[in-house]
Amino acid sequence: MPGQRIRNDQSFECEPLKGKKIEYFSFFYSDESLRDVLMVLLKLQEIESYQRFFLDATLGFWEKWDYENTFLDIDDLKTTDLCDKYNLKGLVVSRISCKGSHE
């Protein structure tokens, strides 16, 4: 399983992730300004797969990936580990949502 698309839409909620504990949380970017975040990667303790979130063509995307393939197409990007930076490991997810508009 290279990756499985769960949702792509202007707006959506990630209800199945609610109430789970954070194991790994990181974002990937292409330049040092940190303004060009390309992807957010999340691993929750109770879920085997990694959750990938990104924006493309005004849509939000949510995918799940297995460990072996999670980093294949993003290994050349720079990353910041948000768990370490903000002490997030073990905290419970209260909500994950993508909010957009058709404009």
N, C-alpha and C positions, 0 to 999 in steps of 0.2 A: 504494500500500500504506500505509494509515494505521497499521496495527500488526498484527502476527501473533502470536497466543498460542502459545508453545512449550510451557509447562507451567503447570499450576495444581494444587497438591496440598499435603498436610500436610508432606511431606518429599520432596526431590529433589536431585539433583546436576546441575551444569551442565558435564558432561564436555567438550562441544565447545569450551568457552572456556579450558580448561586448556592452559597452555603459550603463551598469546598475550600480547603486550605491551600494557600500558595506554597509551591515547592520551588519554582523557578519563574522569574519574570524579568524580561530583558527587552530592549528595543535595539533595532539595527538601523544604521544610518550610513550615508555615503560621504559626508564631509564633516569637518571639525566644528562647524558652526552649530551642529545638532538641530538645524532647522529642516533638514531633509530626512525625516524619519520615514523609512520605507516599510518597516514591519515591526509588529509587537509580537513577542513569543511568550506564552504562558504555559506552565506545567503545574497541574494541581495534584495534590497528594492522592486523592481518591479516584483519579482518572488516569488510565494508562497512557493515553495519547497526549501529544503536545498540541496546544491551540495556537493557531497563527491568525493574526488580524492585520489587515492592510487596506489602504484606499487605492482605488484605480478608476479612472474615468467617472468620477463623482459617485461611485458606489463603495460601500463598505463590504469587505469580504471576511468570512470566518471559515477557517479550515482546520481539520484535525490531521495530525501526522504522527507516524510511529517514530520511535527514537532513532532508528537506523537511517532514516531519510530526512529528518527534521532540518538538518543544517546543510544539506547537499547544495542547494542553489543560493544560499546566503552566506557561505563560508568566507567569501571575499569582502564582506561588509564589516564595518566597524560596529562594535556592540558596547552597550552599557548595561551592566547587571543591576537592575533596579532593586532586587532583593537585598543585595549587599549595601547599596547606596542609601536605601531608605529603611532598612531593617524590616522587610516585608514577609520574610519566610515564616510560614505558620499562621499568618493572618487569614481571616475568613473573607471570601468574596461576598460582598453584599449586593453588587449589581454590576453587570457589564452590558453596555448598550452602544449602539451606533445610531446617532441622531443626525439626520440630514434633511435636505429638501430637494425638490425637483428643480431648483434654481441653481 
